[in-house]
């Protein structure tokens, strides 16, 4: 399963056209003008990714050590 930050970065690239979520200390590189429908699509995908991740956690049995 992909790491949480990787999933979030991928969603930001595809829906928001943001290359990195790292702070670059530059207004032109840290602030974006984004359409609300792109934000909605990104939020919906993030929500669904969280739902899928929790479903995987529920299905995986916990091993007793």
N, CA, C and O atoms as a DFTB+ gen file, in Angstrom:
260 C
 N C O
     1  1       0.848      -1.173       0.000
     2  2       0.000       0.000       0.000
     3  2       0.901       1.246       0.000
     4  3       1.847       1.328       0.783
     5  1       0.604       2.213      -0.880
     6  2       1.446       3.415      -0.948
     7  2       1.409       4.213       0.351
     8  3       0.409       4.209       1.070
     9  1       2.478       4.872       0.630
    10  2       2.586       5.723       1.802
    11  2       1.632       6.906       1.663
    12  3       1.417       7.400       0.556
    13  1       1.066       7.357       2.758
    14  2       0.079       8.433       2.772
    15  2       0.557       9.672       2.027
    16  3      -0.186      10.224       1.216
    17  1       1.782      10.119       2.285
    18  2       2.286      11.329       1.638
    19  2       2.411      11.164       0.132
    20  3       2.228      12.124      -0.617
    21  1       2.721       9.958      -0.315
    22  2       2.819       9.687      -1.745
    23  2       1.448       9.796      -2.401
    24  3       1.318      10.361      -3.487
    25  1       0.436       9.260      -1.750
    26  2      -0.932       9.329      -2.271
    27  2      -1.381      10.789      -2.348
    28  3      -1.943      11.211      -3.359
    29  1      -1.139      11.552      -1.298
    30  2      -1.546      12.955      -1.273
    31  2      -0.823      13.755      -2.357
    32  3      -1.441      14.568      -3.044
    33  1       0.468      13.530      -2.513
    34  2       1.235      14.239      -3.543
    35  2       0.739      13.885      -4.937
    36  3       0.664      14.752      -5.808
    37  1       0.403      12.629      -5.153
    38  2      -0.109      12.197      -6.451
    39  2      -1.446      12.867      -6.760
    40  3      -1.674      13.303      -7.889
    41  1      -2.313      12.951      -5.783
    42  2      -3.607      13.618      -5.959
    43  2      -3.397      15.100      -6.280
    44  3      -4.064      15.644      -7.159
    45  1      -2.484      15.743      -5.579
    46  2      -2.197      17.160      -5.819
    47  2      -1.669      17.381      -7.237
    48  3      -2.024      18.368      -7.882
    49  1      -0.835      16.481      -7.721
    50  2      -0.291      16.614      -9.088
    51  2      -1.390      16.455     -10.134
    52  3      -1.473      17.243     -11.076
    53  1      -2.226      15.447      -9.969
    54  2      -3.234      15.158     -10.988
    55  2      -4.396      16.139     -11.002
    56  3      -4.855      16.538     -12.072
    57  1      -4.872      16.531      -9.838
    58  2      -6.073      17.370      -9.781
    59  2      -5.779      18.861      -9.654
    60  3      -6.528      19.691     -10.169
    61  1      -4.701      19.197      -8.977
    62  2      -4.424      20.600      -8.680
    63  2      -3.241      21.156      -9.474
    64  3      -2.947      22.350      -9.418
    65  1      -2.571      20.274     -10.213
    66  2      -1.399      20.645     -11.018
    67  2      -0.292      21.258     -10.171
    68  3       0.373      22.210     -10.581
    69  1      -0.108      20.693      -8.982
    70  2       0.930      21.127      -8.048
    71  2       2.041      20.076      -8.078
    72  3       1.820      18.914      -7.736
    73  1       3.234      20.499      -8.492
    74  2       4.347      19.555      -8.653
    75  2       4.873      19.009      -7.337
    76  3       5.259      17.842      -7.263
    77  1       4.894      19.831      -6.300
    78  2       5.403      19.391      -5.001
    79  2       4.606      20.058      -3.895
    80  3       4.106      21.171      -4.060
    81  1       4.493      19.380      -2.783
    82  2       3.827      19.954      -1.617
    83  2       4.839      20.461      -0.596
    84  3       4.476      20.821       0.524
    85  1       6.098      20.486      -0.985
    86  2       7.150      21.029      -0.129
    87  2       7.127      22.555      -0.186
    88  3       6.888      23.128      -1.249
    89  1       7.369      23.213       0.933
    90  2       7.455      24.664       0.984
    91  2       8.708      25.114       0.250
    92  3       9.796      24.584       0.472
    93  1       8.541      26.105      -0.634
    94  2       9.682      26.612      -1.394
    95  2      10.007      28.064      -1.054
    96  3      10.898      28.660      -1.658
    97  1       9.282      28.635      -0.084
    98  2       9.527      30.002       0.387
    99  2       9.497      31.025      -0.736
   100  3      10.322      31.936      -0.793
   101  1       8.531      30.855      -1.626
   102  2       8.336      31.776      -2.741
   103  2       6.841      31.862      -3.011
   104  3       6.192      30.847      -3.264
   105  1       6.297      33.069      -2.958
   106  2       4.863      33.219      -3.174
   107  2       4.414      32.599      -4.494
   108  3       3.370      31.948      -4.547
   109  1       5.179      32.790      -5.543
   110  2       4.777      32.273      -6.854
   111  2       4.841      30.747      -6.920
   112  3       4.216      30.138      -7.788
   113  1       5.582      30.135      -6.022
   114  2       5.694      28.675      -6.022
   115  2       4.924      28.001      -4.887
   116  3       4.725      26.786      -4.916
   117  1       4.494      28.766      -3.898
   118  2       3.793      28.187      -2.750
   119  2       2.290      28.457      -2.739
   120  3       1.555      27.808      -1.995
   121  1       1.827      29.396      -3.543
   122  2       0.405      29.737      -3.590
   123  2      -0.111      29.514      -5.007
   124  3       0.550      29.867      -5.983
   125  1      -1.309      28.919      -5.106
   126  2      -1.872      28.549      -6.402
   127  2      -3.286      29.075      -6.533
   128  3      -4.010      29.226      -5.548
   129  1      -3.661      29.349      -7.764
   130  2      -5.038      29.679      -8.083
   131  2      -5.630      28.417      -8.695
   132  3      -5.201      27.973      -9.760
   133  1      -6.619      27.844      -8.013
   134  2      -7.157      26.543      -8.426
   135  2      -8.676      26.627      -8.495
   136  3      -9.316      27.206      -7.617
   137  1      -9.242      26.050      -9.537
   138  2     -10.693      26.023      -9.701
   139  2     -11.336      25.160      -8.616
   140  3     -10.764      24.161      -8.180
   141  1     -12.527      25.561      -8.191
   142  2     -13.203      24.825      -7.115
   143  2     -13.523      23.390      -7.516
   144  3     -13.517      22.504      -6.662
   145  1     -13.802      23.138      -8.790
   146  2     -14.094      21.765      -9.212
   147  2     -12.852      20.888      -9.134
   148  3     -12.965      19.679      -8.930
   149  1     -11.670      21.475      -9.291
   150  2     -10.431      20.711      -9.124
   151  2     -10.198      20.384      -7.648
   152  3      -9.769      19.284      -7.302
   153  1     -10.487      21.357      -6.792
   154  2     -10.359      21.123      -5.351
   155  2     -11.331      20.033      -4.918
   156  3     -10.969      19.144      -4.147
   157  1     -12.563      20.101      -5.413
   158  2     -13.568      19.096      -5.059
   159  2     -13.128      17.708      -5.504
   160  3     -13.254      16.743      -4.750
   161  1     -12.609      17.603      -6.734
   162  2     -12.149      16.305      -7.241
   163  2     -11.004      15.760      -6.386
   164  3     -10.966      14.567      -6.084
   165  1     -10.072      16.633      -5.998
   166  2      -8.948      16.207      -5.162
   167  2      -9.431      15.745      -3.791
   168  3      -8.971      14.723      -3.279
   169  1     -10.349      16.488      -3.201
   170  2     -10.869      16.112      -1.881
   171  2     -11.642      14.799      -1.940
   172  3     -11.519      13.964      -1.044
   173  1     -12.430      14.616      -2.983
   174  2     -13.177      13.360      -3.121
   175  2     -12.235      12.166      -3.281
   176  3     -12.458      11.109      -2.691
   177  1     -11.189      12.343      -4.078
   178  2     -10.243      11.242      -4.252
   179  2      -9.494      10.939      -2.951
   180  3      -9.247       9.777      -2.626
   181  1      -9.138      11.986      -2.214
   182  2      -8.459      11.782      -0.934
   183  2      -9.382      11.060       0.053
   184  3      -8.945      10.171       0.784
   185  1     -10.643      11.445       0.065
   186  2     -11.623      10.795       0.936
   187  2     -11.746       9.311       0.576
   188  3     -11.734       8.447       1.453
   189  1     -11.864       9.028      -0.727
   190  2     -11.989       7.644      -1.175
   191  2     -10.723       6.839      -0.864
   192  3     -10.804       5.662      -0.512
   193  1      -9.572       7.466      -0.994
   194  2      -8.315       6.779      -0.659
   195  2      -8.302       6.416       0.821
   196  3      -7.857       5.329       1.192
   197  1      -8.783       7.314       1.662
   198  2      -8.861       7.028       3.090
   199  2      -9.841       5.903       3.391
   200  3      -9.570       5.046       4.232
   201  1     -10.973       5.906       2.708
   202  2     -11.953       4.834       2.880
   203  2     -11.357       3.492       2.469
   204  3     -11.523       2.488       3.161
   205  1     -10.669       3.488       1.344
   206  2     -10.048       2.239       0.860
   207  2      -8.953       1.766       1.810
   208  3      -8.823       0.567       2.058
   209  1      -8.177       2.685       2.336
   210  2      -7.105       2.313       3.263
   211  2      -7.679       1.715       4.542
   212  3      -7.144       0.736       5.063
   213  1      -8.757       2.291       5.047
   214  2      -9.342       1.759       6.279
   215  2      -9.987       0.403       6.017
   216  3      -9.982      -0.456       6.898
   217  1     -10.541       0.194       4.830
   218  2     -11.127      -1.108       4.492
   219  2     -10.045      -2.178       4.432
   220  3     -10.269      -3.314       4.851
   221  1      -8.872      -1.820       3.912
   222  2      -7.756      -2.769       3.865
   223  2      -7.300      -3.100       5.279
   224  3      -7.020      -4.260       5.581
   225  1      -7.222      -2.089       6.158
   226  2      -6.811      -2.314       7.542
   227  2      -7.779      -3.243       8.260
   228  3      -7.357      -4.086       9.052
   229  1      -9.065      -3.098       7.990
   230  2     -10.072      -3.931       8.639
   231  2      -9.965      -5.373       8.161
   232  3     -10.147      -6.297       8.954
   233  1      -9.672      -5.584       6.869
   234  2      -9.626      -6.931       6.319
   235  2      -8.365      -7.687       6.706
   236  3      -8.356      -8.918       6.707
   237  1      -7.298      -6.962       7.035
   238  2      -6.034      -7.632       7.383
   239  2      -6.074      -8.073       8.839
   240  3      -6.274      -7.242       9.726
   241  1      -5.887      -9.362       9.104
   242  2      -5.897      -9.838      10.490
   243  2      -4.666      -9.318      11.241
   244  3      -3.585      -9.175      10.668
   245  1      -4.851      -9.049      12.497
   246  2      -3.758      -8.600      13.351
   247  2      -3.032      -9.841      13.872
   248  3      -3.649     -10.762      14.406
   249  1      -1.711      -9.842      13.704
   250  2      -0.919     -10.970      14.157
   251  2      -0.535     -10.780      15.602
   252  3      -0.076      -9.706      15.991
   253  1      -0.716     -11.803      16.397
   254  2      -0.265     -11.773      17.780
   255  2       1.215     -12.092      17.827
   256  3       1.674     -13.069      17.236
   257  1       1.948     -11.263      18.532
   258  2       3.394     -11.459      18.604
   259  2       3.757     -12.149      19.888
   260  3       4.935     -12.406      20.139
